[in-house]
Each structure stands twice: as structure tokens, then as C-alpha cells.
Amino acid sequence: MNMQTVGADRYRVEPTGRGFWPFCVRAGDGERELFIGHRKACERVAAELATAFEDGKFVGSRDALAAQGAAGA
């Protein structure tokens, strides 16, 4: 599994089966509901969470490269 796939598939919108808040956002293969709301709101939140996840991967890889450069110097 490559990291691009993990980022793209990490957050998913699923039906809750409950009345007023019919959809939720879940992460990975977990069952915990990170956000509950209507489909459009859940899709928006899932997209924002995926963007934040990608930003974190970028910062982490940048810091790791900097640490490798400092160790090699």
C-alpha cells in the first residue's frame, strides 16, 4: 500500500441509518464517527480532513529529509 492511496482513501462518508443526521465521516477501517451530518457537509469535512492528512505527510517527510541531511553533514 503506498502513501498516496492511504491519503485518498483514509476518510470516507457513509450512511448512519439514523434520521436527522443521515451520514457520517469515518477514518480508515474504524467504526468511530468523526463527524455526523448531511451528505454535502460530510463530504466537505472528509475533504478537509484528507487535506490536513496530506499536509501532515508533507511536513513529516520534509522534517525527515532535513534530519537525514543534518545527520550526514
N, C-alpha and C positions, 0 to 999 in steps of 0.2 A: 504494500500500500504506500503510495507516495504522498508527500505532504500537501500537494495541490488538491488531491482527491479528498483528503481529510478536511481541509478547509471548506471546500464546496459542499460537502455532504454533512457537515457537523450539526447544523441546526435545521430542523425540519418542522413543518406546520402539519398538524394532524387534527382530526375532529375529536372533540371531547365526549360527544354523545350527551352533553348537558345543554339545557335550554338557552339561557340568555347569553352565555359565553360559549359558542359552539366550537371554537378552535383553540389550540394551544401551540406553543413552541416548545420543542424538546431538543436536547443536545445528545449527540452520539447515539448510543444504543440504550440510553437511560429512559426511565419512565417518569422522571420528575418533570413537572410542568414549570417552565421558566417564565412563561407569560401566557395569560389567558385573555381571549378577546374575540373579535370578529376576524374573518379571514384576512382582509386587507391589512388590519393592524398587526396581525401575527406575521404576515409576510414582510411587513416593514421592519418589525423588530428582529426577525430572523436575519434579514439582510444586514441590519446594523450590527448584530452580534457577529455575523460572519466577517464583516469588515474589520471589526475590532480584533477578531481572532487572527486575521491576516496581518494586521498591523503589529500584533504581538510577535508573530513568527518573524517578521522583518526585523524588528528591534532585537529579538533574541539572536538571529543569525548575524546581524551586524556586530553585536557585542561579542559573540563567539569568535568572529573573524578578527576583531580588534585584540582580543585576549591571545589568540594564536600568534598574531603579529608581534605583540609585546613579549611573548614567551620566546619567540625566535630571534629577537633582537639582542 
